[in-house]
């Protein structure tokens, strides 16, 4: 199983958000995704029933996003913006740094299946600026979702962001 960290900048508003997150966290990363590989043997938990690469080289990834619409295959809130989701992504090395993590791919995929469609944690993002605003339970940023899926207790996962999740990923190996 892999974890991918986004180091590029998207166009438009999302690009502004990429820059602000990297500036605030003092890191080169603004987003992270768990990546499921064919040998993880969790294809039965993926939206299309397969963990194989797509024709374009894409792999099934899972995370929580703020500004993207949830895919049509999402059982909850499909088409609505923001939340926990599975998505096929081509992990171009120019845009992503990928690290191996040793954890249970089935446990991680089950976590994402159980939480798919839950809302994005805007309160935690705003809390980066205004410390008095707490995060909301059962809402997830990308790093919160990845940390929880990797086995961090859900009530502690909010402590992770792409800047401190990246070095911690080696601890799960």
C-alpha positions as YAML, in Angstrom:
chain: A
units: angstrom
residues:
- id: 1
  name: UNK
  ca: [0.00, 0.00, 0.00]
- id: 2
  name: UNK
  ca: [1.15, 3.51, -0.80]
- id: 3
  name: UNK
  ca: [0.50, 7.05, 0.33]
- id: 4
  name: UNK
  ca: [0.82, 9.87, -2.21]
- id: 5
  name: UNK
  ca: [1.51, 13.52, -1.38]
- id: 6
  name: UNK
  ca: [0.47, 16.24, -3.83]
- id: 7
  name: UNK
  ca: [3.21, 18.79, -4.54]
- id: 8
  name: UNK
  ca: [1.83, 20.54, -7.60]
- id: 9
  name: UNK
  ca: [-0.62, 23.41, -8.03]
- id: 10
  name: UNK
  ca: [-4.02, 23.05, -9.65]
- id: 11
  name: UNK
  ca: [-5.53, 25.84, -11.73]
- id: 12
  name: UNK
  ca: [-8.02, 28.37, -10.38]
- id: 13
  name: UNK
  ca: [-9.38, 28.47, -6.84]
- id: 14
  name: UNK
  ca: [-8.00, 25.03, -6.01]
- id: 15
  name: UNK
  ca: [-4.53, 26.26, -6.93]
- id: 16
  name: UNK
  ca: [-4.92, 29.18, -4.54]
- id: 17
  name: UNK
  ca: [-5.94, 26.70, -1.85]
- id: 18
  name: UNK
  ca: [-2.88, 24.52, -2.68]
- id: 19
  name: UNK
  ca: [-0.59, 27.53, -2.22]
- id: 20
  name: UNK
  ca: [-2.26, 28.69, 1.02]
- id: 21
  name: UNK
  ca: [-2.11, 25.21, 2.58]
- id: 22
  name: UNK
  ca: [1.56, 24.80, 1.68]
- id: 23
  name: UNK
  ca: [2.36, 28.29, 2.99]
- id: 24
  name: UNK
  ca: [0.49, 27.75, 6.26]
- id: 25
  name: UNK
  ca: [1.95, 24.28, 6.87]
- id: 26
  name: UNK
  ca: [5.45, 25.22, 5.66]
- id: 27
  name: UNK
  ca: [5.62, 22.15, 3.44]
- id: 28
  name: UNK
  ca: [5.73, 21.32, -0.25]
- id: 29
  name: UNK
  ca: [2.56, 19.20, 0.10]
- id: 30
  name: UNK
  ca: [-1.04, 20.37, 0.05]
- id: 31
  name: UNK
  ca: [-2.94, 17.05, -0.16]
- id: 32
  name: UNK
  ca: [-2.54, 13.31, 0.38]
- id: 33
  name: UNK
  ca: [-4.18, 10.10, -0.86]
- id: 34
  name: UNK
  ca: [-3.94, 6.44, 0.13]
- id: 35
  name: UNK
  ca: [-3.17, 4.36, -2.96]
- id: 36
  name: UNK
  ca: [-4.34, 0.78, -3.45]
- id: 37
  name: UNK
  ca: [-2.15, -1.52, -5.55]
- id: 38
  name: UNK
  ca: [-3.16, -4.70, -7.40]
- id: 39
  name: UNK
  ca: [-1.31, -6.97, -4.95]
- id: 40
  name: UNK
  ca: [-3.18, -5.39, -1.99]
- id: 41
  name: UNK
  ca: [-6.03, -7.84, -2.72]
- id: 42
  name: UNK
  ca: [-8.78, -5.35, -1.92]
- id: 43
  name: UNK
  ca: [-10.33, -5.12, -5.38]
- id: 44
  name: UNK
  ca: [-13.60, -6.40, -3.96]
- id: 45
  name: UNK
  ca: [-13.82, -3.18, -1.93]
- id: 46
  name: UNK
  ca: [-13.10, -0.84, -4.86]
- id: 47
  name: UNK
  ca: [-15.97, 0.84, -6.73]
- id: 48
  name: UNK
  ca: [-15.37, -1.17, -9.92]
- id: 49
  name: UNK
  ca: [-14.47, -4.43, -8.13]
- id: 50
  name: UNK
  ca: [-10.83, -4.28, -9.26]
- id: 51
  name: UNK
  ca: [-7.57, -2.99, -7.87]
- id: 52
  name: UNK
  ca: [-5.82, -3.17, -11.23]
- id: 53
  name: UNK
  ca: [-4.46, -0.14, -12.99]
- id: 54
  name: UNK
  ca: [-6.72, 1.65, -15.46]
- id: 55
  name: UNK
  ca: [-5.87, 1.81, -19.17]
- id: 56
  name: UNK
  ca: [-4.37, 5.26, -18.51]
- id: 57
  name: UNK
  ca: [-2.20, 3.95, -15.63]
- id: 58
  name: UNK
  ca: [-4.53, 5.30, -12.96]
- id: 59
  name: UNK
  ca: [-4.80, 3.65, -9.56]
- id: 60
  name: UNK
  ca: [-7.58, 3.62, -7.00]
- id: 61
  name: UNK
  ca: [-6.91, 6.25, -4.37]
- id: 62
  name: UNK
  ca: [-8.92, 7.29, -1.33]
- id: 63
  name: UNK
  ca: [-9.00, 10.56, 0.58]
- id: 64
  name: UNK
  ca: [-11.25, 13.46, 1.48]
- id: 65
  name: UNK
  ca: [-11.52, 16.51, -0.76]
- id: 66
  name: UNK
  ca: [-12.96, 19.98, -0.34]
- id: 67
  name: UNK
  ca: [-13.76, 21.31, -3.79]
- id: 68
  name: UNK
  ca: [-14.33, 18.27, -6.00]
- id: 69
  name: UNK
  ca: [-17.69, 16.65, -6.62]
- id: 70
  name: UNK
  ca: [-17.98, 13.15, -5.21]
- id: 71
  name: UNK
  ca: [-17.97, 10.55, -8.01]
- id: 72
  name: UNK
  ca: [-21.16, 8.98, -9.36]
- id: 73
  name: UNK
  ca: [-20.22, 5.63, -7.77]
- id: 74
  name: UNK
  ca: [-20.28, 7.15, -4.28]
- id: 75
  name: UNK
  ca: [-23.14, 5.59, -2.29]
- id: 76
  name: UNK
  ca: [-23.68, 8.83, -0.33]
- id: 77
  name: UNK
  ca: [-23.85, 12.38, -1.69]
- id: 78
  name: UNK
  ca: [-22.75, 11.48, -5.26]
- id: 79
  name: UNK
  ca: [-22.30, 14.66, -7.29]
- id: 80
  name: UNK
  ca: [-22.17, 16.85, -4.17]
- id: 81
  name: UNK
  ca: [-18.96, 18.75, -3.39]
- id: 82
  name: UNK
  ca: [-16.56, 17.76, -0.67]
- id: 83
  name: UNK
  ca: [-16.07, 14.64, 1.38]
- id: 84
  name: UNK
  ca: [-14.57, 11.19, 1.65]
- id: 85
  name: UNK
  ca: [-14.27, 9.36, -1.67]
- id: 86
  name: UNK
  ca: [-12.51, 6.80, -3.86]
- id: 87
  name: UNK
  ca: [-11.08, 8.08, -7.14]
- id: 88
  name: UNK
  ca: [-8.83, 6.77, -9.89]
- id: 89
  name: UNK
  ca: [-5.75, 9.00, -10.20]
- id: 90
  name: UNK
  ca: [-2.70, 8.92, -12.47]
- id: 91
  name: UNK
  ca: [0.15, 9.55, -10.03]
- id: 92
  name: UNK
  ca: [2.46, 11.58, -12.24]
- id: 93
  name: UNK
  ca: [5.82, 11.94, -10.40]
- id: 94
  name: UNK
  ca: [5.91, 15.60, -11.45]
- id: 95
  name: UNK
  ca: [2.83, 16.17, -9.26]
- id: 96
  name: UNK
  ca: [3.03, 13.46, -6.58]
- id: 97
  name: UNK
  ca: [5.59, 12.03, -4.15]
- id: 98
  name: UNK
  ca: [4.73, 8.44, -3.26]
- id: 99
  name: UNK
  ca: [5.80, 6.52, -0.14]
- id: 100
  name: UNK
  ca: [5.21, 2.90, 0.83]
- id: 101
  name: UNK
  ca: [3.35, 2.25, 4.08]
- id: 102
  name: UNK
  ca: [3.09, -1.08, 5.83]
- id: 103
  name: UNK
  ca: [-0.44, -1.38, 7.10]
- id: 104
  name: UNK
  ca: [-3.45, -3.49, 6.34]
- id: 105
  name: UNK
  ca: [-4.82, -2.45, 2.92]
- id: 106
  name: UNK
  ca: [-8.08, -4.20, 3.78]
- id: 107
  name: UNK
  ca: [-8.42, -2.24, 7.04]
- id: 108
  name: UNK
  ca: [-7.75, 1.02, 5.18]
- id: 109
  name: UNK
  ca: [-10.17, 0.22, 2.35]
- id: 110
  name: UNK
  ca: [-12.84, -0.84, 4.87]
- id: 111
  name: UNK
  ca: [-12.38, 2.47, 6.71]
- id: 112
  name: UNK
  ca: [-12.95, 4.42, 3.48]
- id: 113
  name: UNK
  ca: [-15.98, 2.27, 2.55]
- id: 114
  name: UNK
  ca: [-17.52, 2.92, 5.98]
- id: 115
  name: UNK
  ca: [-16.93, 6.69, 5.76]
- id: 116
  name: UNK
  ca: [-17.49, 7.27, 2.03]
- id: 117
  name: UNK
  ca: [-19.56, 10.42, 1.46]
- id: 118
  name: UNK
  ca: [-18.95, 11.93, 4.91]
- id: 119
  name: UNK
  ca: [-18.36, 15.68, 4.80]
- id: 120
  name: UNK
  ca: [-15.09, 17.58, 4.46]
- id: 121
  name: UNK
  ca: [-13.77, 19.14, 7.70]
- id: 122
  name: UNK
  ca: [-13.88, 22.84, 6.82]
- id: 123
  name: UNK
  ca: [-13.81, 23.75, 10.51]
- id: 124
  name: UNK
  ca: [-10.35, 22.21, 10.90]
- id: 125
  name: UNK
  ca: [-9.06, 24.08, 7.85]
- id: 126
  name: UNK
  ca: [-10.40, 27.37, 9.22]
- id: 127
  name: UNK
  ca: [-8.91, 26.38, 12.59]
- id: 128
  name: UNK
  ca: [-5.44, 26.51, 11.00]
- id: 129
  name: UNK
  ca: [-5.94, 30.27, 11.00]
- id: 130
  name: UNK
  ca: [-8.28, 30.80, 13.94]
- id: 131
  name: UNK
  ca: [-7.16, 28.37, 16.65]
- id: 132
  name: UNK
  ca: [-10.39, 28.76, 18.65]
- id: 133
  name: UNK
  ca: [-12.42, 26.97, 15.96]
- id: 134
  name: UNK
  ca: [-12.37, 23.22, 16.69]
- id: 135
  name: UNK
  ca: [-12.61, 20.48, 14.10]
- id: 136
  name: UNK
  ca: [-15.94, 18.66, 13.69]
- id: 137
  name: UNK
  ca: [-16.32, 14.98, 14.48]
- id: 138
  name: UNK
  ca: [-17.28, 12.79, 11.50]
- id: 139
  name: UNK
  ca: [-15.86, 15.33, 9.04]
- id: 140
  name: UNK
  ca: [-12.52, 14.72, 7.43]
- id: 141
  name: UNK
  ca: [-9.62, 16.51, 5.77]
- id: 142
  name: UNK
  ca: [-7.38, 14.44, 3.48]
- id: 143
  name: UNK
  ca: [-4.74, 13.80, 6.12]
- id: 144
  name: UNK
  ca: [-7.31, 13.08, 8.86]
- id: 145
  name: UNK
  ca: [-8.95, 10.45, 6.65]
- id: 146
  name: UNK
  ca: [-5.62, 8.89, 5.65]
- id: 147
  name: UNK
  ca: [-4.34, 8.81, 9.24]
- id: 148
  name: UNK
  ca: [-7.56, 7.22, 10.53]
- id: 149
  name: UNK
  ca: [-7.54, 4.63, 7.73]
- id: 150
  name: UNK
  ca: [-3.92, 3.79, 8.62]
- id: 151
  name: UNK
  ca: [-4.98, 3.03, 12.21]
- id: 152
  name: UNK
  ca: [-4.66, 6.32, 14.09]
- id: 153
  name: UNK
  ca: [-7.64, 6.55, 16.49]
- id: 154
  name: UNK
  ca: [-10.34, 8.68, 14.86]
- id: 155
  name: UNK
  ca: [-10.40, 11.13, 17.77]
- id: 156
  name: UNK
  ca: [-6.66, 11.75, 17.28]
- id: 157
  name: UNK
  ca: [-6.50, 11.80, 13.45]
- id: 158
  name: UNK
  ca: [-7.27, 15.54, 13.31]
- id: 159
  name: UNK
  ca: [-3.73, 16.17, 14.57]
- id: 160
  name: UNK
  ca: [-2.29, 15.10, 11.20]
- id: 161
  name: UNK
  ca: [-1.77, 17.27, 8.13]
- id: 162
  name: UNK
  ca: [0.27, 16.57, 4.98]
- id: 163
  name: UNK
  ca: [3.36, 18.14, 6.60]
- id: 164
  name: UNK
  ca: [3.50, 15.78, 9.58]
- id: 165
  name: UNK
  ca: [1.82, 12.76, 7.99]
- id: 166
  name: UNK
  ca: [4.62, 12.42, 5.41]
- id: 167
  name: UNK
  ca: [7.43, 11.70, 7.93]
- id: 168
  name: UNK
  ca: [5.04, 9.64, 10.07]
- id: 169
  name: UNK
  ca: [4.21, 7.43, 7.08]
- id: 170
  name: UNK
  ca: [7.60, 5.77, 7.51]
- id: 171
  name: UNK
  ca: [6.62, 4.82, 11.06]
- id: 172
  name: UNK
  ca: [3.90, 2.55, 9.69]
- id: 173
  name: UNK
  ca: [6.44, 0.56, 7.67]
...
